[in-house]
Every structure is written in C-alpha cells, then in structure tokens.
Amino acid sequence: MATKTFNVSFPKELADLIDKKTAEQFGSRSDFLRAAALRYLREEQEWQDTTAYMKKMRAEVKPGNTASEAELEDYRKTLTKAGASPEFTDKLVQRLSKSSLYEPV
C-alpha cells in the first residue's frame, strides 16, 4: 500500500498521552495514529450502518406493534452480521428491550 506523509500538531498534553500509549502498546506514533484513525473510521461506519438500520426498523413498526424476544434476537444477529461490535449490539438491543416497541412474550 502506498503511504502519504504529513505533519500533525497536537497540544503538548495530548502529545504526551499519545507518546505514553505508544510506548505501552505501539511501535511508533505512526502506528498509534494509524490504529486510532482506523478505529474511528470503523466506528463511524458502524454508527452510520446502525442508524440506517434503525430508521428502516422504525419505518416497519406500526403503532401498537411491539418487538418480541425473537425479533430482538433477529436485530442482534443482523447487527452482528453487519459488523457491529458486541458491546454496541448489546447496548442497542438492551435499549430496544426497554423501549415502548418491546413487549415480552
């Protein structure tokens, strides 16, 4: 993969935190910043995908309809298949189970 080099300025306190974490877990600042950028981009895409999915689900839910345990499990499987992290999926399904759209069967 081709690389592109550029300079970045950080406040001293942030640069010091980056250096500390780099020394603990990464080989270089570049490795740290590359990992941070990739993580941000993945999480941003995950959020966009999940938001689109939730809009679709809201459009399908009619007044008076509620989600069952099976539907919550289907949501979980769909989010997992779409690449959502387990932590994010658990939080979302937990929030759905507490919403007015959920009714235990």
N, C-alpha and C positions, 0 to 999 in steps of 0.2 A: 504494500500500500504506500502511495506517495505521501510525504509529510509536508506540512506547511509550518513554518516557524514564525512566531510573533511574540512581542513583548507584552507583558501584563503588569499593571501596577496594582498593589494591594496596600491597604493601611498596614502599618507595622505590626499591630496586634494580630491581624488576620494572617499575615505572612508568617509570624511566629507560630501560630496554631497549625498552619499548613506544614511548616518545617518539622514541628513536633510529630504530627501524624505521619509525615513522610518517613521520618526516622524510625517510627514504630512499625509501619506496615508496608511501605513502598520503597522502591529502589531510588526514585528521584522525584523531584517536584513534577516533572512532566508526567510520570506515571500516575501520581496522585491526581493531578488536574485532569488527565485523560479519563481516569476512572470516575471522577466526580462529574465530568461532563456527560459521560455515557449514562451514568445513573440518573442524572437529571433528565436527559432526553428520553430514557425508557419510562421513567415515572410520568413524565408529561404525556407521552403517547398512551400509557396505561390510563391516565385520567381522561384523556380525550375519548378513548375507546369506551370506557366505562360510562362516561356522560352520554355518549351516543346510544349506548345500550339502554341506559335508564330512561332516556327520552322515548325510545321505542317501546319499552315496557309500560311507561305511563300512558302512551297513546293506546295501548291494547287493553288497559284496565278500564272497565266501565264502572260508573257509580254503583255501589252496592256489591261489587265483586271484591273478593279478598283472595290473598295468596294462601295456598295450603303448604303443609310441610314439604310435599312433593315438588311444588313449584319453587319453593325456596332452595331445595336441593338442585333443581334444574338451573336456577340462577347461579348457584355456586359452581356447578360443572361448566356452564357457559363462560363464566368469568375466568375460571382456571384454564380452560381451553384457549381463551383469548390471550393468555399470558399474564393475567393479573396475579400479583403476589398473594401468597396465602394470607398474610396479615391484612392486606387490603380487602380481599374477598371475605374474610371472616368478619371484619368490621361492617362491611356493606350488608351482608346477609343478616348480621345481628341487628343493624338499624332497620332493615326491612321487616324483620320479625317483630319489631316494636312499633311499627307504623300502623296506621289505620287500614292498610291494604292487607294485613296479615290476620288470619283467624285460625287458631289451632283447630285441627280436626280430630 
